Amino acid sequence: FGVALLIEYLDDSIRTTEEASQVLALPVLGAVVRLGTRAHKYPEMLVTNQPSLSPFVEGYRTTRANMLFARGHVHKRTYIITSAHPQEGKTVTAVNLAVTIAQTGLQVLLIDADLRRPKIHEMLGLQNAVGLTTLLFADPAEHEIIKLGENAGLTSSFLQCVQPSGIPNLRVLTSGFVPSNPSEVLGSTVMRKWFAVLYASSAIDVIIIDTPPCLAAADSMVLAVNSGGGVVLVLN
């Protein structure tokens, strides 16, 4: 009995949303039930591949509503998705939030800024030959901005790097090649210039950015400063 009490006393893991709110002093946007085991392949974890009324899908819908209500219209509703440790479901959360937001009719851009272990292209079945790192070789000031149409406010170099997801209203900017200095790349002046272009464009309403775990790398903090977006922490 004493050993059981000692184990319980030393266990500081967070098991409920109430504990998370109390310990972290942060608002809880939503709770999503675990889907199967880690043996599940990424495409199987898409909300579009699950029953519409399942608790898994409803969890993301609730989170979506709280996110959009909490942030208002600040900086195009940009959200940095991260976690404390690897394997906590941040990539699955980023993709499914992007999908559920796109289902409301908003134009969503999903960016894979995890330049250490990019996974979004695997989850959506996309190519990763070009992407974010490719885009950062192009200074937006050197390219003409499209004036009219569904791509108004964007540039041709951006359109060459972004891919359709196969889901209405959702575009994806995969990571591209993995650089040797991810934090410096994400904190560059060119990255800030591209955020300015995206915020000025009428073709994008919401930006979801998947980043590495915040305790393993500083990338999420760098992007939060560069983008001015809100940080969403995923806990498992």
C-alpha positions in Angstrom: 0.0 0.0 0.0 2.9 2.3 0.9 4.6 1.6 -2.5 1.4 2.3 -4.3 1.0 5.7 -2.5 4.6 6.6 -3.3 4.2 5.8 -7.0 1.0 7.9 -7.1 2.8 10.7 -5.4 5.8 10.7 -7.8 3.6 10.3 -10.9 3.3 13.9 -12.3 1.7 12.9 -15.6 -1.5 14.7 -16.8 -4.5 12.5 -17.3 -7.5 14.8 -17.6 -8.3 18.1 -19.2 -9.0 19.5 -15.7 -5.5 18.6 -14.5 -4.0 20.1 -17.7 -5.8 23.4 -17.1 -4.7 23.5 -13.4 -1.1 22.5 -13.9 -0.3 24.6 -17.0 -2.6 27.5 -16.2 -3.7 27.5 -19.9 -7.2 27.1 -21.5 -8.1 23.7 -22.8 -9.3 23.9 -26.4 -10.6 20.3 -26.7 -10.0 16.7 -26.0 -9.7 14.0 -28.7 -10.1 10.3 -27.9 -7.2 8.0 -28.8 -7.7 6.2 -32.1 -6.5 2.6 -32.0 -2.8 2.1 -31.4 0.4 3.5 -32.7 0.4 0.7 -35.2 -2.2 2.6 -37.2 -0.9 4.1 -40.4 -1.1 7.9 -40.8 -3.8 7.9 -43.5 -6.0 5.8 -41.3 -6.0 8.7 -38.7 -7.6 11.3 -41.0 -11.0 12.5 -39.9 -12.2 12.0 -43.5 -11.6 8.2 -43.1 -13.6 8.0 -39.9 -17.4 7.9 -39.3 -18.8 11.5 -39.3 -20.3 11.2 -35.8 -17.5 9.3 -34.1 -16.1 10.7 -30.9 -12.7 11.1 -32.7 -14.1 13.4 -35.3 -16.3 15.3 -32.8 -13.3 16.0 -30.7 -11.6 17.8 -33.5 -14.8 19.7 -34.3 -15.0 21.0 -30.8 -11.4 22.0 -30.8 -11.9 23.8 -34.1 -14.7 25.8 -32.8 -12.8 26.8 -29.7 -9.7 27.8 -31.7 -11.6 29.9 -34.2 -13.6 31.6 -31.5 -10.5 32.3 -29.2 -8.2 33.8 -31.8 -10.7 36.0 -33.8 -9.1 37.5 -36.9 -5.6 38.2 -35.5 -2.9 37.4 -38.1 -5.2 35.3 -40.4 -5.9 32.9 -37.5 -2.4 31.4 -37.6 -1.8 28.4 -35.2 1.5 26.8 -34.3 0.9 23.2 -33.4 3.5 21.6 -31.2 3.9 19.1 -28.3 6.3 18.7 -25.4 7.7 15.4 -26.6 7.7 13.3 -29.8 4.9 10.8 -30.4 2.2 12.8 -28.8 0.0 13.3 -31.9 0.9 16.8 -32.9 1.1 16.0 -36.7 -2.2 14.1 -36.6 -3.8 17.0 -34.7 -2.4 19.6 -37.2 -3.7 17.8 -40.2 -7.1 16.9 -38.8 -7.6 20.5 -37.5 -6.7 21.8 -41.0 -9.2 19.4 -42.6 -12.1 20.2 -40.2 -11.5 24.0 -40.5 -11.5 23.6 -44.4 -14.8 21.8 -44.1 -16.4 25.0 -42.8 -15.6 26.7 -46.1 -12.5 28.7 -44.9 -9.4 28.6 -47.2 -6.8 26.8 -45.2 -3.0 26.6 -45.7 -1.3 23.6 -43.9 2.5 24.1 -43.5 4.9 21.3 -42.5 7.5 23.3 -40.6 8.9 20.2 -38.8 12.1 20.3 -40.7 13.6 17.5 -38.6 11.0 14.7 -39.0 8.4 15.9 -41.5 5.3 13.6 -41.7 2.5 15.6 -43.3 3.2 14.4 -46.8 3.0 10.8 -45.6 -0.3 11.4 -43.9 -1.9 13.0 -47.0 -0.1 10.9 -49.6 1.7 13.8 -51.2 5.2 14.2 -52.8 7.8 16.1 -50.8 10.3 17.0 -53.6 9.5 20.7 -53.1 8.0 22.6 -50.2 8.8 25.1 -47.5 12.5 25.0 -47.7 12.3 25.3 -51.5 10.1 28.4 -51.1 12.6 30.0 -48.8 15.1 30.2 -51.6 12.7 32.6 -53.3 12.4 36.2 -52.0 8.8 37.2 -52.5 9.9 40.8 -53.2 11.4 39.5 -56.5 8.2 38.0 -57.8 5.0 39.7 -59.0 1.9 39.4 -56.8 -1.2 37.9 -58.5 -3.9 40.6 -58.5 -7.1 38.7 -59.3 -8.7 35.3 -59.1 -8.6 32.5 -56.5 -4.8 33.1 -55.9 -5.0 36.8 -55.4 -2.2 38.1 -53.2 0.1 35.1 -53.9 3.0 34.6 -56.2 3.9 32.1 -58.9 6.8 30.8 -56.8 4.5 30.1 -53.9 2.0 28.2 -56.2 4.9 26.1 -57.5 5.7 24.9 -54.0 2.1 24.4 -52.6 0.1 21.3 -53.4 -3.7 20.5 -53.4 -4.6 18.1 -50.7 -7.6 16.5 -52.4 -9.8 18.0 -49.8 -11.8 21.1 -50.8 -10.4 24.5 -49.4 -7.2 22.9 -48.1 -3.7 23.5 -49.6 -0.5 22.0 -48.3 3.0 23.3 -48.2 5.1 20.2 -47.3 8.6 20.6 -45.7 10.7 20.1 -48.8 14.3 18.9 -48.2 15.5 18.8 -44.6 18.2 21.5 -43.9 21.1 21.2 -41.5 20.0 24.4 -39.6 16.2 24.3 -39.2 15.9 27.0 -36.5 17.9 29.5 -38.5 15.9 28.8 -41.7 12.5 29.3 -39.9 13.8 32.4 -38.2 15.1 34.0 -41.4 14.1 37.3 -42.9 12.7 35.6 -46.0 10.4 33.6 -43.7 9.0 36.8 -42.2 8.5 38.2 -45.7 6.5 35.2 -46.8 4.3 35.5 -43.7 3.6 39.1 -44.7 2.6 37.9 -48.2 0.3 35.2 -46.8 -1.4 37.6 -44.4 -2.0 40.1 -47.1 -3.5 37.5 -49.5 -7.3 37.1 -49.7 -6.8 33.5 -50.9 -5.9 32.2 -47.4 -8.1 32.5 -44.2 -6.4 30.2 -41.8 -2.8 28.9 -41.5 -2.0 25.7 -39.6 1.8 25.1 -38.9 3.1 21.7 -37.7 6.4 22.2 -35.8 8.8 19.9 -33.8 8.3 19.2 -30.1 9.1 22.4 -28.1 11.3 20.6 -25.5 13.4 19.0 -28.3 13.9 22.1 -30.5 13.3 25.9 -30.4 11.6 25.9 -33.9 8.1 26.4 -32.6 9.1 29.4 -30.5 11.0 30.9 -33.4 8.0 30.5 -35.6 5.6 31.9 -33.0 7.7 35.1 -32.9 8.1 35.2 -36.7 4.4 34.7 -37.4 2.7 36.2 -34.5 0.4 33.2 -34.4 -1.1 31.3 -31.4 0.6 28.2 -30.0 -1.5 25.1 -29.6 0.2 22.5 -27.3 -0.8 18.8 -27.8 -0.6 16.6 -24.7 -1.0 12.9 -24.8 
